[in-house]
């Protein structure tokens, strides 16, 4: 999954949680960004076991979320 596709998927999943709240678009985006920050702070590895590759991927996902 590309970073852009992952960003959209995360935003959609968070949107479902906040759809009935004021400003659900902003809330979904903030929730997705919080999740990415947590992943980056924990140093989650990619399937290949390469943290640099995983970090780069999640940083790109974060950039795509910020564009939404």
Buried (B, 14 or more C-beta within 10 A) or exposed (E): EEBBEBBBEBBEEBBEEBEEEEEBEEBBBBBBBEBBEEBBEEEEEBEEEEEEEBBEBBEBBBEBBEEB
